[in-house]
Amino acid sequence: MTCQKVCFDFDYYAYHKRFKGNMAFALILVLGIITPIFLWLYSWYISAVPKHFVKSGTKLEKKVTTNLRILQQKYHPSWWCPFGTTQTIVRQIFRDCPELPFQREIVEFEDGGAAGIDWLIPEGSDDTTPIVIFLPVKEARDKGWKCLVVNPRGLGGVKLRTTRTYNAATPHDFAYIAKMVNERYPEARKLGCGFSMGGMILWNYLAMSGEQADLDGGMIVSSPWDPMVASDSIECFIPQLIFNRFIAKNLVDIVRPYRELFKDMVDFDEVISSTTVRGFDKSFVTPMYGFESYEAYYKMATLATKVDKIKIPCVTLNSVDDYFSPVQCIPTGDIMNSDHVVGIITNHGGHTAFMESADPNARGMVEKLLSQWGNLIFHDYH
C-alpha cells in the first residue's frame, strides 16, 4: 500500500485579510445598527413617571396636580444618551448659546462691589410682564416673559472691585438684586430659577427671607442638598476624573488674576493648587468669609435642613443618577410636611441635563417644568 502525501495550500495573508474584513463588518454592524437599537430599547425600558413629593390636602398639591403635566407623563431620556454622566457631558459641550439681545446693567453694591445683570425684554412687554430671574433664558423668552440673568461678582465680564466674591451660603447679593427688581416692577410677578450652586444661593435666599421674599415662586434644579455628602460623591474616581477637577480649575481661574487682592487674606499658592471643589472651599471660601472651617461653611450652605423656612411656592428637580446631588440627602419627609415645597425626582437625567431628544439643544424636561411651573406661578397661584 502506497502512502500519498497530501499538501494544503494555505494562504495565511489572504485568510488574515478576509478575517479582518469580517471583523470590521461585524464591528460596523454592532456600532451602526445593534448598539443604537439597544440604546433605544433601553431608554424606553428605563422611562418612568417622575416621583413627586408634596403635602396632601394643600393648595399646592391641588395646583401641582392640575398644572404640572410632566408629573403624569413618563420621562424618556434621550435614546442615544440615556445615562446621567453622558447626558451631563453632552448637554454642556454641545448645547448652543443662542445670540440674544441682552441689555447689560451694572449693579453697584453698598460695599463698593459690582455685578453684571443681563436683561432680555420681549417686544410688547410692560411693567406687569412676568419676570424670570436666572436661567434658562430661551424658554422664558419664548413664553413672552422678561428674563434677568444674574452674574455673580467676578463673572460675566465684570471685574472684582473688592475682596468679596460669592458662595452658596451667603445670598445677600441676590437679595439686593431681587429687592431692586421688585421695587422697579412692583406689579409684575417674579420667579427665581437656579441651577446647581445657583439653586443653592436661591434656596438659601428664600430660607433667609421667608414670607418677605421679593419673589412669587422658586425653581431649583440639580442643587446639592448636603454639600458634605455631595463633595464625598464627586471625589469618587469617575466624577473626580470627569467633573470635579475641571470645576475646581474653573473656580481657581476666577480668582487667579486677583493674587494681589487676596494675597494677604489667604494662602494663594494653596488656592491655585486646588484640584477639588472641597479643596478650593477649604483654602479660599472658608478664610475669605470667616468660617471656622469648611465643614462650618457646608453646614451653613446645606439646603436639607431649611425646608420649613421656605414660605413661597418652590419646586425642586433632582435625578437619581446625579453625582452632585445624592438623592439620599433629599428631605422628602420634610417636603411632604411643607405647605410650600414640591420635590420631583427622576431616575435619569444627570446634572441639570434632563435631555429627551436626540438633539442636545431641543426642549427637555427642565424647559417643560419651567413653562408649566411658570404658568402656575404667574397666572394660577394667587
Residue pairs with C-beta under 8 A, 6 or more apart in sequence:
36 79
36 80
39 79
39 80
39 82
40 79
40 80
42 82
43 76
43 77
43 78
43 79
43 82
44 76
44 79
46 77
46 82
46 347
46 348
47 74
47 75
47 76
47 77
48 74
48 75
48 346
48 347
49 71
49 72
49 73
49 74
49 75
50 70
50 71
50 75
50 344
50 345
50 346
51 344
51 345
51 346
52 64
52 68
52 71
52 342
52 343
52 344
52 345
53 332
53 335
53 336
53 342
53 343
53 344
53 345
54 60
54 61
54 64
54 335
54 336
54 341
54 342
54 343
55 61
55 335
55 336
55 337
55 338
55 339
56 336
58 339
59 339
60 313
60 339
60 340
60 341
60 342
61 342
63 313
63 376
63 380
63 381
64 71
64 315
64 342
64 376
65 71
66 380
67 372
67 373
67 375
67 376
67 380
68 315
68 369
68 372
68 373
68 376
69 372
70 344
70 365
70 368
70 369
70 372
71 344
75 346
75 347
75 348
75 349
75 354
75 356
75 365
76 356
77 83
77 87
77 348
77 349
77 355
77 356
78 87
78 355
78 356
78 357
78 358
78 360
79 358
80 358
81 87
81 90
81 355
82 348
83 321
83 348
83 350
84 319
84 320
84 321
84 322
84 323
84 348
84 349
84 350
84 351
84 353
85 238
85 239
85 242
85 321
85 323
85 350
86 350
87 348
87 349
87 350
87 353
87 354
87 355
88 243
88 322
88 350
88 351
88 352
88 353
89 242
90 353
90 355
90 360
91 350
91 352
91 353
91 355
91 360
92 353
94 360
94 361
95 360
95 361
96 361
98 138
100 120
100 137
100 138
100 141
101 120
102 118
102 119
102 120
102 149
103 118
103 119
103 120
103 121
104 116
104 117
104 118
104 119
105 116
105 117
105 118
105 119
106 114
106 115
106 116
106 117
106 158
107 114
107 115
107 116
107 117
107 176
107 177
107 180
108 114
109 115
109 164
109 173
109 176
110 176
111 162
111 164
112 161
112 162
113 153
113 160
113 161
113 162
113 164
113 173
114 153
114 158
114 161
115 150
115 151
115 152
115 153
115 156
115 158
115 173
115 177
116 151
116 155
116 156
116 157
116 158
117 148
117 149
117 150
117 151
117 177
118 148
118 149
118 151
118 156
119 146
119 147
119 148
120 137
120 140
120 141
120 146
120 147
120 148
120 149
121 146
121 147
122 129
122 141
122 144
122 145
122 146
124 144
125 144
125 146
127 185
127 187
127 188
128 185
128 187
128 188
129 144
129 145
129 146
129 188
130 145
130 146
130 188
130 189
130 190
130 191
130 374
130 377
130 378
131 145
131 146
131 147
131 148
131 181
131 185
131 188
131 189
131 190
131 191
132 140
132 145
132 146
132 147
132 148
132 190
132 191
132 192
132 193
132 370
132 374
133 148
133 150
133 177
133 178
133 181
133 190
133 191
133 192
133 193
133 215
134 148
134 149
134 150
134 192
134 193
134 194
134 195
134 198
134 202
135 149
135 193
135 195
135 198
136 193
136 366
136 367
136 370
137 147
137 149
138 367
139 363
139 367
139 370
139 371
140 146
140 147
140 193
140 370
140 374
141 147
143 371
143 374
143 375
145 374
145 378
146 188
148 181
149 156
150 174
150 177
151 157
151 158
152 165
152 166
152 173
153 160
153 164
153 165
153 166
153 173
154 160
154 165
154 166
154 254
154 255
154 258
155 254
160 258
160 261
163 261
163 262
163 265
163 288
165 254
165 255
165 288
166 173
166 201
167 281
167 285
167 289
167 297
167 301
168 197
168 200
168 201
168 204
168 227
168 301
169 204
169 289
169 297
169 300
169 301
170 204
170 289
171 201
171 202
171 204
171 205
171 208
174 201
174 202
174 205
175 205
175 208
175 209
175 214
178 190
178 192
178 205
178 213
178 214
178 215
179 214
181 190
181 214
182 190
182 214
182 215
189 216
189 217
189 377
189 378
190 214
190 215
190 216
190 217
191 215
191 216
191 217
191 218
191 219
191 373
191 374
191 377
191 378
192 202
192 205
192 206
192 215
192 217
192 218
192 219
193 202
193 218
193 219
193 221
193 370
194 200
194 201
194 202
194 203
194 218
194 219
194 220
194 221
194 223
195 221
195 222
195 223
195 352
196 221
196 222
196 223
196 224
196 324
196 351
196 352
197 223
198 223
199 220
199 221
199 222
199 223
199 316
200 223
200 224
200 227
200 301
200 303
202 218
202 220
203 218
203 220
203 223
203 303
203 306
203 310
203 314
204 301
204 303
204 306
205 213
206 213
206 215
206 218
206 309
206 310
206 311
206 312
206 314
207 303
207 306
207 309
207 310
208 309
209 311
210 309
210 311
211 311
211 312
213 311
213 312
215 312
216 312
216 313
216 377
216 378
216 381
217 312
217 313
217 314
217 315
217 373
217 376
217 377
217 381
218 310
218 312
218 313
218 314
218 315
219 314
219 315
219 316
219 317
219 369
219 370
219 373
220 303
220 314
220 315
220 316
220 317
221 316
221 317
221 352
221 366
221 369
222 317
222 318
222 319
222 322
222 324
222 325
222 351
222 352
223 303
223 316
223 318
223 325
224 230
224 303
224 324
224 325
224 329
225 302
225 303
225 304
225 318
225 325
225 329
225 330
225 331
226 298
226 302
226 303
226 304
226 326
226 329
227 297
227 298
227 301
227 302
228 295
228 298
228 299
228 302
229 326
229 328
229 329
230 324
230 325
230 326
230 329
231 276
231 277
231 278
231 298
233 239
233 323
233 324
233 326
234 240
234 243
234 244
234 276
234 277
234 323
234 324
235 244
235 276
235 278
236 323
238 323
239 323
239 324
240 276
243 323
243 324
243 351
244 275
244 276
244 277
245 275
245 276
247 277
248 274
248 275
248 276
248 277
248 279
248 280
251 274
251 277
251 280
251 284
252 271
252 272
252 274
252 280
255 262
255 271
255 272
255 284
256 272
259 268
262 268
262 271
262 284
262 288
265 287
265 288
266 283
266 284
266 287
266 288
267 283
270 283
271 280
271 283
271 284
273 279
274 280
274 283
274 284
278 294
281 294
281 297
281 298
282 293
282 294
285 291
285 294
285 297
286 293
286 294
286 296
286 297
289 297
291 297
291 300
304 329
304 330
304 331
304 334
305 331
307 331
307 334
307 335
307 337
307 338
307 341
308 334
308 337
308 338
310 338
310 340
310 341
311 340
312 340
313 340
313 341
313 342
313 376
313 377
313 381
314 340
314 341
314 342
315 341
315 342
315 343
315 344
315 369
315 373
316 330
316 335
316 341
316 342
316 343
316 344
317 344
317 345
317 346
317 354
317 365
317 366
317 369
318 325
318 327
318 330
318 343
318 344
318 345
318 346
319 325
319 327
319 345
319 346
319 347
319 348
319 349
319 350
319 351
319 354
320 327
320 345
320 346
320 347
320 348
321 347
321 348
321 349
321 350
322 349
322 350
322 351
323 351
324 351
325 351
327 345
330 343
330 345
332 343
335 341
335 342
335 343
344 369
346 354
346 365
349 355
349 365
352 366
353 364
354 364
354 365
354 366
355 362
355 364
356 362
356 363
356 364
356 365
357 363
357 364
